[in-house]
Amino acid sequence: MSISLLDEPVAEPSTTTAPAQRLRTTMLAMRLSFAWFGTRKTLSSAQKSLAAESFGADGDCISAGKKLIDTGDPAYRDVTSIRSRAGSYFKGVSLPYPEPGIRLIRQGDLDEINLHMGEFKDELAEAVRELDGRFEELKSAARQRLGDLFNEADYPASLLGLFDIAWDFPSVEPPDYLQRLNPQVYQQECQRVQARFDEAVRLAEAAFMDELAKLIDHLAERITGEDDGRPKVFRDSVVENLMEFFQRFQNLNVSSNEELDGLVERAQRVVHGVQPQQLRDSGALRQQVATQLAGVQSVLDGLLVDRPRRAIIRRPR
């Protein structure tokens, strides 16, 4: 008697790690994207040839472009600052996922994140309206700067609708219908997704380690360094950024690495209750904090070296 593939029992997916399973059950995939008017344009072949003549070069051998509007204009900077803040906010409330453009957010944070993104979107629309009001002036200035390279056809009639923030929530789980259509392929997809979430755990650990190391490095450098024999001046944000990291770690950590958890707790104890002004006023306190942070940094550096190469986000030297 022949038995079809659909009649065969489906093997249970292999068990993934507990931290990865926590990610799968408590997090949600989210993707943030931007639509953006391009402010640079490649020169045409004729224009490149003309530009190359001044160097005695062949136009086909050079690459050249032109800036359509002044990106240093305050109205344009207001627009780009919103994109930067939206991206930073998204990164701060999410964990990395090993698929381009996708990060993981807590399911319980969905409403708040959706609200904030909507505010960024509205703010961007208003900033673009302001920029559009200056568009003719910016084009006129570009006409003066670009000379013969200016081309009216490079510019849209309006900038409205050419800048936008969008977000969606793509599924990263195998579709249920696949189990009915082909159990074997469904099993393969289950294993692939499990591997992705295991990798997401490693990426999260590496990101937390890297950020903590940078913050500690920066704080230690500011409280131990000197300028002309005097303690370096540092902003309150040097300490505040570290405090914000502790809060974010508490919110997003999936308890996958006991050593990392212990180091974060240890660093938090070092700076607990320490105010920026106290560090400015007391050399003894600066030395105490720097010494204790150095111990944290030493262990942290060892963890960074021991991480799998693909999971490390290298710190610039």
Summary of the structure (lengths in Angstrom):
residues: 317
radius of gyration: 26.4
end to end distance: 67.9
largest distance: 90.4
contacts: 834
relative contact order: 0.12
helix: 63%
strand: 10%
